Amino acid sequence: MHTKTASKRPGTEATAAIAAGAAQLPAVFLLWWLVGLPSDPYGRDYGGALALLCVFLFAPVYVPLLGLLHALAHTLPGAALADLAFGRLRRPSGARHLLGAVSVGAVWAVVTAVLWDWPFVTTAPVLMALGVLPVLAMAYARRTVPGTWGIWWRAGAASVALSVLAFSGGALATATGLVRGYEPPELSATRVAGVWRGDDGAELRLLPGGRAELTRMPAEPEPFADADPVVCDGTGTWSLDRADEDGRPDVVVVRLDEGRGTGSGCGNEAAWTIGGTGRAPELFMFVGGPVVGELRILTQAEA
């Protein structure tokens, strides 16, 4: 009986690591969305909600696969390295595996910092923490040796509980101000005036007195027009509209009264929202709407 149980443990522990790694991912996605939502400088609330809905709708399809990848890249290598390095010590195997998972998480934090310039100070604790629950699940499976179905239904229940906890904690942190929302800079008309540049040679000159000069500037196409981007050149006027009680931020409204372009939307006014920071302000606009539109950003050139 003991031999049979022991022979089942390696596969059972690996399954537990995969299931636990998958179980925590929906809560991680939800917490990441809740924390990042109020700090989004471009106000893509609806697009973020739509993406989150897709994340949970298709979770049963891809989350187990992500759990497998997490176990292969994080939990199982950490356990193997810990057994190799500390196997002779009289320590509980769970403590060794936890140390191994934390170490592998730190290594992956270094990799992300080098390859993608992610901040190590914030990335390392997150990646280390992602190895804790799978290690605890492996220790539980080692003691009880549940079947595959028992492991996965427990993982499903834990995933629901973690998601509820993440939503409650994220909402509470946002409501109490622990997670501070983004606040755009309040710029005067004198500060807004100047040269703003974007991608593909786009340039907007906001002259004192309300005149504007546009070069290869994006604009909203006419309704039911073709999907090709609208690029406008010419002259016009601009004005600074302040935020209102409905939460609409400060915007710079540009009206083209004399110009040409590649589409039929050059005659429409364009509302560029003020973003960025006081030291590095930005003007941005979603061409095509905030949900599926393309984000265009202008940065102010140095005087």
Order of alpha helices (4+ residues) and beta strands (2+ residues): alpha-alpha-alpha-alpha-alpha-alpha-alpha-alpha-alpha-beta-beta-beta-beta-beta-beta-beta-beta
